[in-house]
């Protein structure tokens, strides 16, 4: 099995600093872009240096404010071992201080994974939790600017706030469709809440998903798979013997059935979203999970999920016909033929179009 370190390089941290500026200080980013344009003009070097000092001062101020907020929440300074960039420090303090106050996490140790949607951190758990480590998934606001076709996943999924309450106002729905600032905030809460609810449902049903252990408006805490030095790598980077590959393939198919039995399709399943560690596997990343009953695209996306899983296992000479496997699993669990399903889904699509036209 290939092990991967979860400590980012210096260059990675430098790249992340740019991303965190984008996430948490949009005005600073705009100023930064204007500043870069000014550098191309002669006679503005002094102004450029002044601009750098101004931005550095602004970042220090933001970090001091985040530390002060942490102090107010916890009664003591939350000073994680992992530091990262200044903007990342601000994000960690703002997102995780409440868990520190509640004696859920004791420290932030390292980055596990940093992507466009979220950053996952390896955290030392507080002794009261009974586990040594936790994973903290902090969502990035920018993710919602990158989901160009997210409407396909959102069909049949109610927009919800951070408390799980359904948003019914037409004004809020318009804000989401226009991707206004308010709309992006609604999407942020809704996708995080959807992932949390899906994880709770599937974990309770016995699926191999990380156990959710806490949340706030920006973060999900969950079971950590790995040890004190390494996080479980994605299945895509793991080499298995053929016997283990056959066992794991059957396990994943069984979990696809559990998802369907609970009315859910993952929506983005592949070997990149399955973690593997010493014989254990966990399926992760559920923000786009959708309702089987309410989303007319569910079967099409389910076939894609199954196909991507089968693509990985081809290297071990496990070569089922993916569309046939998907059809068989669907009909076994859902008790409806795919042909009949297409008629039902066509009617649902027409109904959804009619509602959007309103």
Secondary structure, DSSP 8 states (H G I E B T S, - for coil): ---EE----HHHHHHHHHHHHHHH-HHHHHHHHHHHHHHTSTT-HHHHHHHHHHHHHHHHHHHHHHHHHHHHHHSS----S---SHHHHHHHHHHHHHHHHTTSEEEEEEEEEE-SSEEEEEEEE-GGGS-SEEEEEEE-TTHHHH-TTTHHHHTT---B-TT--B---HHHHHHHHHT-HHHHHHHHHHHHHHHHHHHHHHHHTT-SB--EEEE-SSEEEEE--B-SSEE-EEGGG----HHHHHHHHHHHHHHHHHHHHTTEE-SS-SGGGEEEETTEEEE---TT-EETTT-TTHHHHHHHHHHHHHHHHGGGT----HHHHHHHHHHHHH-S-HHHHHHHHHHHHHHHHHHHH-
